[in-house]
Amino acid sequence: MAALESAVKRKLSSVRIIPLHGNAREYLSIADAITFVRDYNEADGLAQLLRYEIQIRYDNDDRIDAQFQDRNAAIQFLEHYHSGNWMPVGE
């Protein structure tokens, strides 16, 4: 009963959307990885969108992580949580 009560009473504290662009890079050494990060052009917005990462966080430290390859799937996921029971803390 306590677990059910905790799940029902939790409140949304934040929703983080991370649109990921570009191609994944793999390296065989830490030095090569550091060189890539150091030289990566963060201002380049021309890379293809890979996926949306979504993190839903609650006031009781629960967290839901999701990844979607397409916009509509991400929206459908978010709409599932869009109800009176999942309002952000303070609203």
C-alpha positions as CSV (number, residue, x, y, z in Angstrom):
1,M,0.0,0.0,0.0
2,A,2.9,2.4,0.8
3,A,4.5,1.8,-2.6
4,L,1.1,2.5,-4.4
5,E,0.6,5.7,-2.3
6,S,4.2,6.9,-3.1
7,A,3.6,6.4,-6.8
8,V,0.3,8.2,-6.8
9,K,1.5,11.1,-4.7
10,R,4.8,11.8,-6.7
11,K,4.9,15.0,-8.6
12,L,6.7,15.9,-11.8
13,S,9.8,18.1,-11.1
14,S,11.2,18.4,-14.6
15,V,11.1,17.1,-18.2
16,R,14.4,17.3,-20.1
17,I,14.5,17.0,-23.9
18,I,17.8,16.4,-25.5
19,P,17.8,16.4,-29.3
20,L,20.9,14.5,-30.5
21,H,22.5,15.4,-33.8
22,G,25.4,14.0,-35.8
23,N,27.0,10.7,-36.1
24,A,28.3,8.6,-33.2
25,R,32.1,8.3,-33.1
26,E,34.1,5.4,-31.7
27,Y,37.7,5.5,-30.8
28,L,40.2,2.9,-29.7
29,S,42.0,5.2,-27.3
30,I,41.1,7.8,-24.7
31,A,43.6,10.2,-26.3
32,D,41.8,10.0,-29.7
33,A,38.4,10.6,-27.9
34,I,39.8,13.6,-26.1
35,T,41.1,15.0,-29.4
36,F,37.6,14.6,-30.9
37,V,35.9,16.3,-28.1
38,R,38.5,19.1,-28.0
39,D,38.1,19.8,-31.8
40,Y,34.3,19.2,-32.1
41,N,32.5,22.1,-33.6
42,E,29.5,22.5,-31.3
43,A,28.1,25.4,-33.4
44,D,27.6,23.1,-36.4
45,G,23.8,22.7,-36.6
46,L,23.8,21.0,-40.0
47,A,24.1,17.4,-38.7
48,Q,21.1,15.1,-39.0
49,L,18.9,14.5,-36.0
50,L,19.6,11.1,-34.6
51,R,17.0,10.9,-31.8
52,Y,15.2,12.6,-29.0
53,E,16.2,11.7,-25.5
54,I,13.6,12.4,-22.8
55,Q,14.2,12.4,-19.1
56,I,11.2,12.7,-16.8
57,R,12.1,13.4,-13.1
58,Y,9.9,13.3,-10.1
59,D,10.1,14.9,-6.7
60,N,10.8,11.5,-5.0
61,D,14.0,11.0,-7.2
62,D,12.3,8.6,-9.5
63,R,13.3,9.0,-13.2
64,I,12.1,7.7,-16.5
65,D,14.5,7.8,-19.5
66,A,13.3,7.3,-23.0
67,Q,14.8,7.5,-26.5
68,F,12.9,8.0,-29.7
69,Q,14.1,8.0,-33.3
70,D,11.1,10.0,-34.5
71,R,9.3,13.2,-33.4
72,N,5.8,11.7,-33.4
73,A,6.8,8.8,-31.1
74,A,8.4,11.3,-28.7
75,I,5.3,13.4,-28.7
76,Q,3.0,10.4,-28.1
77,F,5.2,9.4,-25.2
78,L,5.0,12.9,-23.7
79,E,1.2,13.1,-24.2
80,H,0.9,9.9,-22.2
81,Y,2.1,11.9,-19.2
82,H,0.1,15.0,-19.9
83,S,-2.7,14.8,-17.5
84,G,-3.9,16.3,-14.2
85,N,-2.1,13.7,-12.2
86,W,1.4,14.6,-13.5
87,M,1.5,18.4,-13.1
88,P,4.9,19.9,-12.3
89,V,5.8,20.7,-8.7
90,G,4.5,24.2,-7.8
91,E,1.7,24.3,-10.4
